[in-house]
């Protein structure tokens, strides 16, 4: 069975713990991670976003979102 992009993101969050836009692009060719995360949130999944700082390939400072699935108690 072929998974949708949304299903791939949810599986990644459950198995790996977090996902960033570069993870989504590199691992699944998903270019609009934020859209998939919003769809998952609309379905009731508790996903938090955190702004992370890093460097790009030119050594310049960049910021990007890192998404994490919050387990329900």
C-alpha positions in Angstrom: 0.0 0.0 0.0 1.3 3.4 -1.0 1.3 5.9 1.9 0.2 9.5 1.4 2.5 12.4 2.4 0.4 12.9 5.5 0.8 9.3 6.5 4.5 9.4 5.9 4.9 12.5 8.1 2.8 10.9 10.9 4.8 7.7 10.7 8.1 9.7 10.9 6.9 11.6 13.9 5.9 8.4 15.7 9.0 6.5 14.9 11.7 9.2 14.8 10.2 11.8 17.2 10.6 15.0 15.2 10.8 16.2 11.6 12.2 19.3 9.9 11.6 20.6 6.4 15.0 19.3 5.2 14.1 15.8 6.7 10.8 15.8 4.8 12.4 16.9 1.5 15.4 14.5 1.8 13.5 11.5 3.0 10.1 11.8 1.3 10.4 14.5 -1.3 7.8 16.5 0.6 8.2 20.2 -0.2 5.2 21.6 1.8 5.7 20.0 5.3 3.8 22.8 7.0 0.7 22.0 5.0 0.9 18.3 5.9 1.4 19.2 9.6 -1.6 21.6 9.4 -3.7 18.8 7.9 -2.6 16.4 10.7 -3.5 19.0 13.3 -6.9 19.5 11.7 -7.4 15.7 12.2 -6.7 16.1 15.9 -3.1 15.2 16.2 -1.2 17.2 18.8 1.9 18.5 17.0 4.1 21.2 18.4 6.4 23.4 16.4 9.7 24.8 17.7 11.8 27.4 15.9 15.4 26.1 15.6 18.5 28.0 14.6 21.2 26.5 12.4 23.6 27.2 9.5 23.0 26.8 5.8 25.6 25.4 3.4 27.2 28.8 3.2 27.6 29.1 6.9 24.9 31.7 7.2 22.5 31.6 10.2 19.0 30.3 9.4 15.9 29.5 11.3 13.4 26.7 10.6 10.6 24.8 12.2 11.0 21.4 13.9 7.8 19.5 14.5 7.2 17.0 17.3 4.2 14.8 18.0 3.0 15.3 21.6 1.8 12.0 23.1 -1.7 12.1 24.5 -2.0 11.1 28.2 
